[in-house]
């Protein structure tokens, strides 16, 4: 199957400011870190492992303090550490396990994104969804800056 990433143009546009900031004269090119595909896979695995372990604080700690989470099955946007933690406290009750089904990855200067399809099994039922992860590299670590998941309107 040869599909284009969902919203790749919008994500690239949203990331343009960060990418330009890394290439300005006052920012040396050796200050730029790019994530490999395997590093992005490991970031997802770390997130999923924390979720499966049932530790909402550990999951929330993977997000930047100013991160935005647009959850799959919840209406409110979570945009504070407390709201993100609360979302995962509630989600963990459903014993979720996530699996990436299709993934399109890109990385720029200190910014990486992974866009695709995933399946979340919660309470024994699978939910197919579209997902976007935007990571930011800062202080020696990759952290989630933006996470958006929405139910796939045309599940397989």
Steps between C-alpha positions, in 0.01 A plus 500: 500500500649833396330780691613852573530594868187654647537874532870494416475843336332647806752343734788625287350849498456492877861390542646755259565761769700256709700378202584856393603586856762224491654628179534864603846656533496497881431124509785271399417199285660269758222607739253316279400147585295286267322182609544182299201280420618248759526775764142605425389137525675485838318818613168337419602178678604697809161677500306175451703318767421776752133480404486120533682523836205706623702801613326820385773720647765310305301540177438871564869556574574416134317819395645851503350729767336702220386195300155468346314167501193453281380158618330231292181450700487801728355839416712745698844600381765437765759778496643504851704234677213448747244452222727260310561299816126494579422377149740208541376420852157445344626322187713255698184368668413346160831308490605642163765363266590689184658376178617704204352359178643745246759765563652792305795666672693823441763677707641849478714712728388400853151412375365165386158373410339162456166498318291195425245247610489313826277263690423548866357204687309619806271283709559223247368697202713634215466861387666590170619858494715750318788636707755780492795522735719812493819478705733779606864447596605715792750463784626168363158329474217451256161593649149499356397853402175405328300178489177475302295188448159472340282203418556380145181584308562204267636210706620193312 
